[in-house]
Amino acid sequence: MENTENFESNENENVNFQSRLNLEPLRDSIDKIKAEMETVIVGQHKMIDQLLVSILANGHVLIEGVPGVAKTMTAKIIAKTISVNFSRIQFTPDLMPSDILGTSVFDLKKSEFEFKKGPIFSNLILIDEVNRAPAKTQAALFEVMEERQITIDGHCYKLQHPFIIMATQNPIEQEGTYRLPEAQLDRFLFKITIDYPNLTEEIDIINREHLLQNTGKLENIKAVLSASDIIKYQELVKQIQVEPNLLEYIAKLVVNTRENAFLYLGASPRASIAILNASKGFAAIRGRDFVTPEDIKEAAIPVLQHRVIVTPEREMEGLTSTEIIKQIIESIEIPR
């Protein structure tokens, strides 16, 4: 009897509750980026978390909001905190695919065509007002967003890692906007919606602008991460543990969108993978090497809200995809 008690006591002493992954450098880097962003951006803490998770999960992000809520500014600050190649593309109704991808130009000296790379050949791409370009131009992004490569004139050009697109768009009800194709929307990891600031935040924004005088908003932003750091952290995030019952929970959430009577179009298997990767990212920025149901619930709305389509009847009643997804989350039992 004594031997058994001693064995149990020794076993308990040897239990190690420390994290199986060293997430401290990642957490430190995330905190530094947040500190840099908060010197310019007022509030919007959830949006900042989602943007950082999209980078860790190696996913593209769509930022939607009315003009003037700092969509472009946020993406530019993120770019300044990361020491990588950065390109900005302003989408317009007359933009052509070759303006983005590049084009073949005839070299008279060599008597042959030479490919001139477009602005998409970079690490971090800001596409401003993505929904102002027509469908032909949007289609040019399909291959590059999914496969991170471009095929032109029979040649395949691989893009350098990391490669992440941050696109901004105005609400589709506004003048001169196009609805993005479903196939393109499905390639964005997140859709982040930015609302107007509240009164306290509005006052803070005005005060900061008044104190800036002639100083540029981005002048003092420091780079925190390099390209190699991002690739290293992306590989680390992939190793975060997910229990089998949580994988089943993700599948139930996505399958329910296909069976929901209020939705005309449900989410694809790409959405399941997106929730998995995003929930790992949320766990990482909180210093955990395992995913919890709360991580999955936090990832579900920004992952799903742009991938599903509400039935016309419910849309006329004012019901949104976000509200339906919240109902789905509440209806499914949380794994224990």
C-alpha positions as CSV (number, residue, x, y, z in Angstrom):
1,M,0.0,0.0,0.0
2,E,2.9,2.3,0.9
3,N,4.6,1.6,-2.4
4,T,1.5,2.6,-4.3
5,E,1.1,5.9,-2.5
6,N,4.8,6.7,-3.1
7,F,4.5,5.9,-6.8
8,E,1.4,8.2,-7.1
9,S,3.2,11.0,-5.2
10,N,6.3,10.7,-7.4
11,E,4.2,10.6,-10.6
12,N,2.4,13.9,-9.6
13,E,5.7,15.6,-8.8
14,N,7.0,14.7,-12.3
15,V,4.0,16.2,-14.2
16,N,5.1,19.0,-16.4
17,F,2.5,21.7,-17.1
18,Q,4.8,23.9,-19.2
19,S,4.0,24.7,-22.8
20,R,5.3,22.1,-25.3
21,L,6.1,24.9,-27.7
22,N,8.3,28.0,-27.1
23,L,5.8,30.7,-27.9
24,E,7.5,33.5,-25.9
25,P,9.4,35.1,-28.8
26,L,6.2,35.1,-30.8
27,R,4.2,36.7,-28.0
28,D,6.9,39.3,-27.5
29,S,6.8,40.2,-31.2
30,I,3.0,40.4,-31.3
31,D,3.0,42.7,-28.2
32,K,5.6,45.0,-29.9
33,I,3.6,45.2,-33.1
34,K,0.4,46.0,-31.1
35,A,2.3,48.7,-29.3
36,E,3.5,50.3,-32.6
37,M,0.0,50.1,-34.1
38,E,-1.7,51.6,-31.0
39,T,0.5,54.8,-31.4
40,V,-1.7,55.6,-34.4
41,I,-4.8,53.4,-34.4
42,V,-7.4,54.2,-31.7
43,G,-9.3,51.2,-30.3
44,Q,-10.1,48.5,-32.8
45,H,-8.3,45.8,-30.7
46,K,-10.3,43.0,-32.2
47,M,-9.4,44.1,-35.7
48,I,-5.7,44.2,-34.8
49,D,-5.8,40.7,-33.3
50,Q,-7.5,39.4,-36.5
51,L,-4.9,41.0,-38.7
52,L,-2.0,39.5,-36.7
53,V,-3.7,36.1,-36.7
54,S,-4.1,36.3,-40.5
55,I,-0.4,36.8,-40.9
56,L,0.4,33.9,-38.5
57,A,-2.1,31.6,-40.4
58,N,-0.6,32.7,-43.7
59,G,-4.0,33.9,-44.9
60,H,-5.3,36.9,-46.9
61,V,-7.7,39.4,-45.3
62,L,-10.5,41.5,-46.6
63,I,-11.1,44.7,-44.6
64,E,-14.5,46.4,-45.1
65,G,-15.7,49.7,-43.8
66,V,-17.0,53.1,-45.0
67,P,-14.4,55.6,-46.2
68,G,-12.4,57.3,-43.5
69,V,-12.3,54.6,-40.8
70,A,-8.5,54.0,-41.3
71,K,-8.7,50.8,-43.4
72,T,-5.8,51.7,-45.6
73,M,-3.8,53.3,-42.7
74,T,-4.1,50.1,-40.7
75,A,-2.7,48.0,-43.5
76,K,0.2,50.5,-44.1
77,I,1.1,50.4,-40.4
78,I,1.2,46.6,-40.4
79,A,3.5,46.7,-43.4
80,K,5.8,49.1,-41.6
81,T,6.1,46.9,-38.6
82,I,7.3,44.0,-40.8
83,S,10.6,44.3,-42.7
84,V,9.4,42.8,-46.1
85,N,8.8,44.0,-49.6
86,F,5.5,46.0,-49.8
87,S,3.3,46.9,-52.7
88,R,0.2,49.0,-52.9
89,I,-2.3,48.6,-55.7
90,Q,-5.2,51.0,-56.2
91,F,-8.1,49.2,-57.9
92,T,-10.1,51.3,-60.4
93,P,-12.8,50.4,-63.0
94,D,-10.3,50.6,-65.8
95,L,-7.6,48.4,-64.2
96,M,-6.4,45.5,-66.4
97,P,-5.0,42.1,-65.2
98,S,-1.6,43.0,-66.7
99,D,-1.5,46.1,-64.5
100,I,-1.4,43.7,-61.5
101,L,0.4,40.6,-62.7
102,G,2.9,42.1,-65.3
103,T,3.2,41.7,-69.0
104,S,5.6,40.4,-71.7
105,V,7.5,43.2,-73.5
106,F,9.5,42.7,-76.7
107,D,13.2,43.4,-76.3
108,L,14.6,44.7,-79.6
109,K,18.2,44.0,-78.6
110,K,17.6,40.4,-77.7
111,S,14.8,39.9,-80.3
112,E,12.7,38.1,-77.7
113,F,9.9,38.8,-75.2
114,E,10.8,39.6,-71.7
115,F,8.4,39.4,-68.8
116,K,8.1,42.5,-66.7
117,K,6.8,41.7,-63.2
118,G,3.8,43.6,-61.9
119,P,3.3,44.9,-58.3
120,I,1.8,41.6,-57.2
121,F,5.4,40.3,-57.0
122,S,6.0,41.3,-53.4
123,N,5.6,39.9,-49.9
124,L,2.8,42.1,-48.4
125,I,0.3,43.5,-50.8
126,L,-2.2,46.3,-50.0
127,I,-5.1,46.3,-52.5
128,D,-7.0,49.5,-51.9
129,E,-10.7,49.5,-52.8
130,V,-10.6,46.0,-54.2
131,N,-14.3,46.0,-55.1
132,R,-14.0,48.9,-57.6
133,A,-12.4,46.8,-60.3
134,P,-14.5,44.6,-62.7
135,A,-14.7,40.8,-62.7
136,K,-12.0,40.4,-65.4
137,T,-9.4,42.0,-63.1
138,Q,-10.7,40.2,-60.0
139,A,-10.2,36.9,-61.8
140,A,-6.5,37.7,-62.2
141,L,-6.2,37.2,-58.5
142,F,-7.6,33.7,-58.2
143,E,-4.5,31.7,-58.9
144,V,-2.1,34.1,-57.1
145,M,-4.3,34.1,-53.9
146,E,-4.7,30.3,-53.7
147,E,-1.5,28.9,-55.2
148,R,0.8,31.8,-54.7
149,Q,2.0,31.5,-58.2
150,I,1.2,33.2,-61.6
151,T,1.0,31.5,-65.0
152,I,1.6,33.8,-68.0
153,D,2.5,32.8,-71.6
154,G,3.0,29.2,-70.5
155,H,5.5,30.1,-67.7
156,C,4.8,29.6,-64.0
157,Y,6.3,32.2,-61.7
158,K,6.4,31.3,-58.0
159,L,5.9,34.1,-55.5
160,Q,8.3,34.6,-52.6
161,H,7.2,33.7,-49.1
162,P,5.6,35.2,-47.1
163,F,2.9,36.3,-49.5
164,I,-0.2,38.0,-47.9
165,I,-2.8,40.2,-49.5
166,M,-4.6,42.8,-47.4
167,A,-7.5,44.2,-49.4
168,T,-9.8,47.0,-48.4
169,Q,-13.3,47.5,-49.7
170,N,-16.2,49.9,-49.2
171,P,-19.7,48.5,-48.5
172,I,-21.3,47.2,-51.7
173,E,-24.2,49.6,-51.3
174,Q,-21.8,52.5,-52.1
175,E,-21.4,54.2,-55.5
176,G,-19.0,52.5,-58.0
177,T,-18.6,49.2,-56.2
178,Y,-18.8,45.7,-57.6
179,R,-19.8,42.5,-55.6
180,L,-16.7,40.3,-55.5
181,P,-17.1,36.8,-57.0
182,E,-17.8,34.0,-54.5
183,A,-14.7,32.1,-55.6
184,Q,-12.6,35.1,-54.8
185,L,-14.2,35.8,-51.4
186,D,-13.6,32.1,-50.5
187,R,-9.8,32.8,-50.8
188,F,-9.8,35.4,-48.1
189,L,-9.1,33.9,-44.6
190,F,-11.0,36.7,-42.8
191,K,-13.4,39.4,-43.6
192,I,-12.9,42.1,-41.0
193,T,-15.7,44.7,-40.6
194,I,-14.6,48.1,-39.2
195,D,-17.3,50.2,-37.5
196,Y,-17.4,53.9,-36.7
197,P,-15.5,54.8,-33.5
198,N,-17.5,55.7,-30.4
199,L,-17.5,59.2,-28.8
200,T,-14.5,58.6,-26.6
201,E,-12.5,57.2,-29.4
202,E,-13.5,60.0,-31.8
203,I,-12.3,62.6,-29.2
204,D,-9.0,60.7,-28.9
205,I,-8.5,60.6,-32.7
206,I,-9.1,64.4,-32.9
207,N,-6.7,65.1,-30.0
208,R,-3.9,62.9,-31.6
209,E,-4.4,64.6,-35.0
210,H,-4.2,68.1,-33.3
211,L,-0.9,67.2,-31.4
212,L,0.8,65.7,-34.5
213,Q,1.1,69.2,-36.2
214,N,3.4,68.6,-39.2
215,T,4.7,65.1,-38.0
216,G,3.7,62.2,-40.3
217,K,1.6,59.5,-38.7
218,L,3.9,56.7,-39.8
219,E,7.3,58.4,-39.3
220,N,8.0,56.8,-35.9
221,I,6.7,53.2,-36.7
222,K,9.5,50.7,-36.2
223,A,9.9,47.3,-37.9
224,V,9.5,44.4,-35.5
225,L,9.6,41.3,-37.7
226,S,11.6,40.1,-40.7
227,A,10.4,37.8,-43.5
228,S,12.3,34.9,-41.9
229,D,10.7,35.6,-38.5
230,I,7.2,35.4,-40.1
231,I,8.0,32.1,-41.9
232,K,9.4,30.7,-38.6
233,Y,6.3,31.7,-36.6
234,Q,3.9,30.4,-39.3
235,E,5.6,27.0,-39.0
236,L,5.4,27.2,-35.2
237,V,1.7,27.9,-35.3
238,K,1.0,24.9,-37.4
239,Q,2.3,22.7,-34.6
240,I,-0.3,23.9,-32.1
241,Q,-2.4,21.0,-30.7
242,V,-6.1,20.5,-31.6
243,E,-8.1,17.7,-29.9
244,P,-10.2,15.4,-32.2
245,N,-13.4,16.6,-30.5
246,L,-12.6,20.2,-31.5
247,L,-11.9,19.1,-35.1
248,E,-15.4,17.6,-35.1
249,Y,-16.8,20.9,-33.6
250,I,-15.3,22.8,-36.5
251,A,-16.8,20.4,-39.0
252,K,-20.3,20.7,-37.4
253,L,-20.1,24.5,-37.6
254,V,-19.3,24.4,-41.3
255,V,-21.8,21.6,-42.2
256,N,-24.5,23.5,-40.4
257,T,-24.1,26.5,-42.7
258,R,-25.0,24.1,-45.6
259,E,-28.1,22.8,-43.9
260,N,-29.3,26.1,-42.6
261,A,-32.7,27.2,-44.0
262,F,-31.7,30.9,-43.8
263,L,-28.7,30.4,-46.0
264,Y,-28.8,30.1,-49.8
265,L,-25.1,29.2,-50.0
266,G,-23.1,27.4,-47.2
267,A,-19.4,27.4,-46.5
268,S,-16.9,25.1,-48.4
269,P,-14.3,22.7,-46.9
270,R,-11.8,25.6,-47.4
271,A,-13.7,27.3,-44.6
272,S,-13.1,24.4,-42.2
273,I,-9.4,24.6,-42.9
274,A,-9.5,28.4,-42.4
275,I,-11.2,28.0,-39.0
276,L,-8.6,25.4,-38.0
277,N,-5.7,27.6,-39.0
278,A,-7.2,30.8,-37.6
279,S,-8.0,29.2,-34.2
280,K,-4.4,28.1,-33.9
281,G,-3.4,31.7,-34.6
282,F,-5.7,32.9,-31.8
283,A,-4.2,30.3,-29.4
284,A,-0.7,31.4,-30.3
285,I,-1.2,35.1,-29.7
286,R,-2.6,34.2,-26.3
287,G,0.5,32.1,-25.4
288,R,-1.2,28.7,-25.6
289,D,0.1,25.6,-27.5
290,F,-3.4,24.2,-27.7
291,V,-6.7,25.3,-29.2
292,T,-9.9,25.9,-27.1
293,P,-13.5,26.1,-28.1
294,E,-13.3,29.9,-27.5
295,D,-10.6,30.2,-30.2
296,I,-12.8,28.4,-32.7
297,K,-15.8,30.6,-31.8
298,E,-13.6,33.7,-32.2
299,A,-12.4,32.5,-35.6
300,A,-15.8,31.4,-36.9
301,I,-17.5,34.7,-37.6
302,P,-14.6,36.5,-39.6
303,V,-14.0,33.2,-41.5
304,L,-17.6,32.4,-42.4
305,Q,-19.4,35.8,-42.7
306,H,-18.2,36.4,-46.3
307,R,-18.4,32.8,-47.5
308,V,-22.2,32.3,-47.0
309,I,-25.1,33.9,-48.8
310,V,-28.4,34.7,-47.0
311,T,-31.6,33.7,-48.7
312,P,-33.4,36.7,-50.4
313,E,-36.4,36.4,-48.1
314,R,-34.3,36.7,-45.0
315,E,-32.1,39.4,-46.5
316,M,-35.2,41.5,-47.1
317,E,-36.1,41.0,-43.5
318,G,-32.8,42.6,-42.5
319,L,-31.1,39.4,-41.3
320,T,-27.3,39.3,-41.9
321,S,-24.9,36.5,-42.4
322,T,-23.1,37.4,-39.1
323,E,-26.4,37.1,-37.1
324,I,-27.1,33.7,-38.7
325,I,-23.6,32.4,-37.9
326,K,-24.0,33.5,-34.3
327,Q,-27.2,31.5,-34.1
328,I,-25.4,28.5,-35.6
329,I,-22.6,28.8,-33.0
330,E,-25.1,29.0,-30.1
331,S,-27.0,26.0,-31.4
332,I,-24.1,23.6,-31.4
333,E,-23.0,22.0,-28.2
334,I,-19.5,23.0,-27.1
335,P,-17.1,20.0,-26.7
336,R,-16.0,19.3,-23.1
